[in-house]
Amino acid sequence: MLAGTEKGFPDFTDGEWPWIYHKVPETSYRNSIFPTVNITVINSTTVHFSWRYHGPIELSEQIIFLRNLIQMKVENVINYQPTSRQITLSDLAQNTFHEFILVVKSKSLATGSISKLFHTSTSMLSQPTYTTRPDINIIASLLAPDQITLTWSYPETNQDIILFRVRCETIFVPNECERKNISYVKSHTNTAVISNLLPFTWYNISVKAERSDGQGVYSIPTLVLTREGLPSPPEHVQARVVSPDEVALEWSRPAQPNGNIKGHYISYSYDHYDPDKWPQIYQEGKMNSTHISNLTQPMYYFLIRACTLAGQGKPSRIIKVFMKHDSRGSLSDQHLGIIGGASIGITCILITVCVIYIKQRQLKKRCIAAQVANSVPCPHGCMIPPALTPAEHLSQHQNHVCKSEELWSLLTPSDKSTIDSPCSSNDTQSTSTATTDLYCHVTSC
C-alpha cells in the first residue's frame, strides 16, 4: 500500500517497499475461521470466555493471550487444546481494562485471530463494561534523531476527557543487553513531544484518553523509527605493514551505529597535528578493512570514521605506524631484540675468556721469573742451587770436597808406571778437565 498527496505518489523501488508476506492455505476454505467470543464476568477477578466457529473446522492450534491494558503487559499466554471452546480465568486485576486475544490455526494452514476488550469490576454486582480502542490517528514527525513530535485526532466520544497520556516503549533495541525503556508523557492537548530517545530505534507509541475517574484505554500502537544519528567511533583499529609503501588497516564496527553504516573515511598523515585537515579516503560499504598504498614517509598516523545518512561520526583513536624501508631482510622488533640479546651474551663470554687467558699468562710469566730469579744456570748446563749462607756453604763444602790425595788416586790408573810419571805433558790438560767436570758433578749432587 502506498500513500499519495495532490502532488502524486513517491517513486519507490521494490526494495524500499515495506512488504508483508502472507501464506494462503493449500486448499480453498469457504467458511470463516474467525470465531465469535462471549465474555462473562463472574466476579471482580474472574471472567469466563466462550467462543464458537461458523461451520465445522478442524483446528490444529489455539493460543490465548490476556493483556492488562493499564500496565500494558501480557498476563497469560495459554496454548489451548484445539477441541475446547471455553475457558475461565481468575486472579485478574480489579477495575482494570483487559484485552482477550484468540489466535487459531487450522489443519489447512489457515489462520485467524480476534480481539475483545473488557473491564473487570470492583464488586460482584457490577456489570461488565465493554469498550473498544479509541479511534486515534497518531501522526509522528521526526525532527531530530533523539526526538519525536506526535499529533493525534480526538476520539469520537471526547466527553469527560481531562488529559491524554502517551506511552513510548523501545522495541528491537540494537544492544540486546539493554533493558527496554518505557516512558510516559502527559498532555492536555492533542500534541506531545518525546525527547531523549535513541537514534535509529523502533518505538511503540500509543495514546490514552483519560477520564475524570482516571480510566481509559490505550489506542492501537503505532511503530515509529527515529532518524539516523552520528555513529560512535570504530573500535579495535589495527595496522599492519605489508610492503615498504603499503599498510593494511582493520577495525570493528561502532558499538552504537545509530543508523545504517554507508561507508568509512580513512584519514592519514605523517604530521600528528590537526587531524581534521588530514587527507581522507572514502570506502563505500560495510567492509571493515582496507589497504593504503603509495606511502613514502618513514612514519604515518591513521584514524577512521564511520558515516551514516546523518554524516561522519566520531573518529577512532589515532594509531602510529613505522614503515619498512626495505622489505628484504627486514626484521621485526622482536627479532631484533633477540639478536641484540644474543650478541651481548656472546660478547660477554668472549671478554670473560680473554680476561682469564691474559691472567693465566701473567701468572705463568711470574712463576717463570720467580724460578729464574732463584736459580743460576751452569756453563755446562747444570743448575746451581740458590745462594747459601756462609755457614751452610762451608758445611756442604766440607762434606763434598775430596782431599787432594783421594782425588789424585781416583784420577790416576792403577798401573804404577803411570803413577810414577804423573806429569807427562800430554795428560796434563785432560786431567785438569776431568777434575773440573768431577767437581761440578759432585757439587751439583
Secondary structure, DSSP 4 states (H G I P E B T S, - for coil): ----BTTB-----GGGS-----PPPSS---S----EEEEEE-SSS-EEEEEE-SS---EEEEEEEEEETTTTEEEEEEEE-TT--EEEE-SPPTT-EEEEEEEEEETTS-EEEEEEEEE--SSTTSPPB--------EEEEEEETTEEEEEEPPPS--TTEEEEEEEEEEES-SSTTSPPPEEEEEESSSEEEE-SPPTT-EEEEEEEEEETTS---B---EEEEPPP-PPPPPEEEEEEEEETTEEEEEEE--S---S---EEEEEEES--S-GGGS-EEEEESS--EEEE----SSEEEEEEEEEETTEE------EEEEPPS-STT---HHHHHHHHHHHHHHHHHHHHHHHHHHHHHHHHHHHHHHHHHT-EE-TTSPEEPPP--HHHHHHHHHHHPPPHHHHHHHHS-S-HHHHH-TT-TTTHHHHHHHHHHHHHHHHH-
